Amino acid sequence: MKSIVLNIPSKANLPSFDYSVYLAAKLYEDELLSAGQASALANISKRVFIELMGRYGVSVFSTKVEDLLEDIAYA
């Protein structure tokens, strides 16, 4: 696994949260990581990761019509 170091300026008026979860949530939202991969990046369980997504403004449900049609076909 690659490592990165973030230097957050102390004067930056950012909300207090876990930046590894924030990064994982963004990568998940952009469909660059699966939920499992993102939870591993954040070093939390997949269940906890999915439960936290609302806090970071990320939906765990797909907005693609193709995904909806596929779900309907397999229902």
ZIZI-V112676 format. One record per pair of residues at least 4 apart in sequence whose C-alpha atoms are under 8 Angstrom apart, sorted by the first residue. I is the first residue (numbers start at 1). GAP is how many residues later the second one is. D is the distance in whole Angstrom. If there is no record, write none. Layout:
# ZIZI-V112676
i: {I;I}
gap: {GAP;GAP}
d: {D;D}
This chain:
# ZIZI-V112676
i: {8;17;18;19;20;20;20;21;21;21;21;21;22;22;23;24;24;24;24;24;24;25;25;25;25;25;26;26;27;27;27;27;28;28;28;28;28;29;29;33;33;34;35;35;35;35;36;36;37;38;38;39;39;39;39;39;40;40;40;42;44;44;45;46;47;48;49;50;52;53;53;53;53;54;54;62;62;63;63;64;65;66;67;68;69;70;71}
gap: {4;5;4;4;4;21;22;4;18;20;21;28;4;34;4;4;9;14;15;17;18;4;13;28;31;33;4;32;4;5;6;11;4;5;6;7;10;29;30;4;5;4;4;11;14;15;4;10;4;4;11;4;5;6;7;10;4;5;6;7;4;5;4;4;4;4;4;10;4;4;5;6;7;4;5;5;6;4;5;4;4;4;4;4;4;4;4}
d: {7;8;6;6;6;7;5;6;8;8;5;8;6;7;6;6;8;5;7;6;6;6;7;7;7;7;6;8;6;5;6;7;6;5;6;6;6;6;8;6;6;6;6;6;8;7;6;6;6;6;8;6;5;6;5;6;6;7;8;8;6;6;6;6;6;6;6;7;7;6;5;6;7;6;6;7;8;8;8;7;6;6;6;6;6;6;6}
